[in-house]
Amino acid sequence: MESDLLHTEKILADRKTFFLDLKENARGRVVKITEDVGGNRDTIMVPAEILGDFIAALSDIQATNDSQ
């Protein structure tokens, strides 16, 4: 299945690199989040339609972390 890359972001954190790719395919849009640590990669796919919920959950986690 072919995917078109619409946007990408890269975040460097110590020895990890995170890639956030907005892609579109025949089934819709997804955000592919890849963690690369020394060549070992783990990936999750977040459907674009729940991206707002995903970001809200991360914001809640950040707020909890910042308050401690």
N, CA, C and O of each residue as an XYZ file, in Angstrom:
272
protein
N       0.849     -1.180      0.000
C       0.000      0.000      0.000
C       0.892      1.241      0.000
O       1.766      1.373      0.857
N       0.682      2.140     -0.945
C       1.463      3.361     -1.087
C       0.971      4.405     -0.094
O      -0.234      4.546      0.118
N       1.899      5.133      0.515
C       1.568      6.240      1.400
C       2.274      7.488      0.902
O       3.417      7.435      0.450
N       1.579      8.605      0.992
C       2.174      9.883      0.635
C       2.517     10.643      1.900
O       1.674     10.813      2.780
N       3.760     11.100      1.989
C       4.221     11.890      3.118
C       3.766     13.327      2.912
O       4.113     13.958      1.913
N       2.982     13.847      3.869
C       2.452     15.204      3.770
C       3.272     16.200      4.579
O       3.391     17.365      4.200
N       3.841     15.740      5.700
C       4.625     16.614      6.584
C       5.467     15.740      7.496
O       5.067     14.629      7.841
N       6.627     16.237      7.886
C       7.469     15.490      8.818
C       8.127     16.440      9.807
O       8.428     17.587      9.475
N       8.346     15.960     11.011
C       9.062     16.685     12.062
C      10.067     15.724     12.673
O       9.844     14.514     12.713
N      11.180     16.277     13.148
C      12.228     15.466     13.775
C      12.581     16.101     15.113
O      12.793     17.310     15.202
N      12.642     15.268     16.157
C      12.977     15.742     17.498
C      14.175     14.940     17.991
O      14.153     13.709     17.991
N      15.219     15.649     18.409
C      16.408     15.008     18.974
C      16.348     15.119     20.490
O      16.123     16.203     21.028
N      16.549     13.997     21.182
C      16.505     13.956     22.643
C      17.566     12.984     23.131
O      17.389     11.768     23.056
N      18.673     13.528     23.631
C      19.801     12.708     24.072
C      20.209     11.743     22.958
O      20.617     12.174     21.879
N      20.099     10.440     23.221
C      20.525      9.466     22.211
C      19.364      8.950     21.368
O      19.525      8.013     20.586
N      18.205      9.560     21.530
C      17.020      9.147     20.777
C      16.682     10.192     19.723
O      16.933     11.385     19.898
N      16.110      9.717     18.635
C      15.554     10.598     17.613
C      14.112     10.172     17.386
O      13.819      8.989     17.208
N      13.225     11.143     17.395
C      11.814     10.885     17.120
C      11.449     11.506     15.780
O      11.797     12.653     15.501
N      10.746     10.740     14.955
C      10.240     11.224     13.686
C       8.718     11.208     13.761
O       8.126     10.195     14.134
N       8.087     12.315     13.412
C       6.630     12.408     13.370
C       6.253     12.718     11.930
O       6.550     13.798     11.420
N       5.604     11.775     11.285
C       5.267     11.890      9.872
C       3.762     11.851      9.673
O       3.098     10.903     10.090
N       3.224     12.888      9.031
C       1.824     12.881      8.635
C       1.764     12.263      7.251
O       2.378     12.759      6.306
N       1.016     11.173      7.144
C       0.928     10.429      5.884
C      -0.529     10.256      5.493
O      -1.436     10.332      6.322
N      -0.719     10.025      4.212
C      -2.061      9.759      3.709
C      -2.001      8.551      2.783
O      -1.097      8.425      1.957
N      -2.984      7.666      2.938
C      -3.097      6.517      2.039
C      -4.572      6.329      1.696
O      -5.403      7.179      2.017
N      -4.882      5.244      1.062
C      -6.259      4.999      0.620
C      -7.253      4.941      1.780
O      -8.445      5.185      1.588
N      -6.771      4.619      2.980
C      -7.658      4.513      4.152
C      -7.771      5.816      4.931
O      -8.582      5.904      5.853
N      -6.979      6.831      4.586
C      -7.058      8.120      5.276
C      -5.694      8.607      5.727
O      -4.660      8.158      5.233
N      -5.710      9.535      6.677
C      -4.470     10.126      7.189
C      -4.101      9.532      8.538
O      -4.962      9.214      9.358
N      -2.798      9.392      8.746
C      -2.268      8.905     10.017
C      -1.002      9.680     10.354
O      -0.321     10.216      9.479
N      -0.709      9.722     11.648
C       0.573     10.240     12.096
C       1.394      9.029     12.525
O       1.006      8.282     13.422
N       2.515      8.855     11.876
C       3.430      7.755     12.191
C       4.510      8.338     13.106
O       5.221      9.268     12.725
N       4.623      7.788     14.300
C       5.613      8.250     15.279
C       6.650      7.153     15.435
O       6.336      6.038     15.853
N       7.898      7.483     15.093
C       8.979      6.517     15.144
C      10.050      6.987     16.112
O      10.480      8.140     16.071
N      10.476      6.084     16.979
C      11.581      6.328     17.909
C      12.768      5.526     17.400
O      12.665      4.317     17.192
N      13.895      6.200     17.200
C      15.123      5.541     16.754
C      16.164      5.677     17.856
O      16.533      6.785     18.243
N      16.632      4.540     18.354
C      17.688      4.516     19.369
C      18.789      3.623     18.828
O      18.662      2.398     18.822
N      19.864      4.238     18.377
C      21.002      3.477     17.867
C      20.652      2.522     16.740
O      21.213      1.429     16.663
N      19.738      2.914     15.867
C      19.362      2.056     14.749
C      18.188      1.135     15.026
O      17.637      0.547     14.096
N      17.794      0.997     16.287
C      16.607      0.202     16.631
C      15.396      1.120     16.606
O      15.386      2.168     17.251
N      14.380      0.721     15.859
C      13.208      1.577     15.682
C      11.939      0.918     16.197
O      11.712     -0.280     16.026
N      11.124      1.743     16.832
C       9.775      1.357     17.237
C       8.824      2.398     16.665
O       9.128      3.591     16.655
N       7.678      1.943     16.193
C       6.742      2.840     15.521
C       5.326      2.607     16.014
O       4.916      1.472     16.259
N       4.579      3.709     16.156
C       3.136      3.623     16.382
C       2.459      4.484     15.321
O       3.051      5.427     14.794
N       1.217      4.147     15.020
C       0.413      4.900     14.060
C      -0.795      5.462     14.805
O      -1.508      4.727     15.489
N      -1.018      6.765     14.669
C      -2.158      7.423     15.302
C      -3.079      7.926     14.194
O      -2.668      8.763     13.390
N      -4.308      7.437     14.137
C      -5.230      7.932     13.114
C      -5.436      9.445     13.271
O      -5.617      9.934     14.386
N      -5.409     10.169     12.177
C      -5.514     11.629     12.219
C      -6.808     12.089     12.888
O      -6.839     13.153     13.506
N      -7.882     11.293     12.769
C      -9.151     11.739     13.352
C      -9.138     11.749     14.880
O     -10.006     12.381     15.483
N      -8.189     11.074     15.525
C      -8.098     11.140     16.994
C      -6.870     11.922     17.451
O      -6.501     11.876     18.624
N      -6.243     12.636     16.527
C      -5.034     13.381     16.867
C      -5.291     14.411     17.967
O      -4.448     14.599     18.844
N      -6.440     15.074     17.930
C      -6.785     16.042     18.982
C      -6.828     15.397     20.358
O      -6.319     15.964     21.325
N      -7.431     14.219     20.454
C      -7.487     13.485     21.727
C      -6.094     13.080     22.186
O      -5.777     13.147     23.373
N      -5.269     12.661     21.237
C      -3.904     12.238     21.539
C      -3.095     13.416     22.092
O      -2.388     13.280     23.091
N      -3.207     14.571     21.433
C      -2.489     15.768     21.872
C      -3.005     16.237     23.231
O      -2.215     16.653     24.078
N      -4.318     16.175     23.449
C      -4.900     16.564     24.738
C      -4.374     15.671     25.858
O      -4.062     16.157     26.945
N      -4.277     14.385     25.601
C      -3.756     13.455     26.608
C      -2.289     13.772     26.919
O      -1.883     13.758     28.081
N      -1.499     14.056     25.883
C      -0.098     14.433     26.112
C       0.004     15.741     26.886
O       0.881     15.887     27.737
N      -0.874     16.687     26.605
C      -0.888     17.958     27.344
C      -1.215     17.739     28.814
O      -0.624     18.376     29.685
N      -2.164     16.831     29.094
C      -2.496     16.502     30.485
C      -1.298     15.885     31.195
O      -1.023     16.201     32.353
N      -0.591     15.008     30.500
C       0.603     14.388     31.087
C       1.666     15.449     31.348
O       2.310     15.438     32.397
N       1.855     16.363     30.403
C       2.837     17.428     30.584
C       2.469     18.323     31.761
O       3.341     18.690     32.548
N       1.205     18.677     31.896
C       0.755     19.516     32.994
C       0.999     18.835     34.333
O       1.428     19.481     35.288
N       0.729     17.534     34.412
C       0.984     16.774     35.636
C       2.475     16.765     35.950
O       2.871     16.964     37.098
N       3.295     16.536     34.941
C       4.736     16.502     35.127
C       5.269     17.863     35.560
O       6.120     17.942     36.446
N       4.774     18.936     34.940
C       5.243     20.286     35.257
C       4.848     20.715     36.677
O       5.528     21.541     37.286
N       3.763     20.160     37.197
C       3.287     20.564     38.527
C       3.992     19.809     39.661
O       3.767     20.108     40.834
N       4.834     18.844     39.322
C       5.499     18.058     40.367
C       6.890     18.548     40.624
O       7.591     17.998     41.473
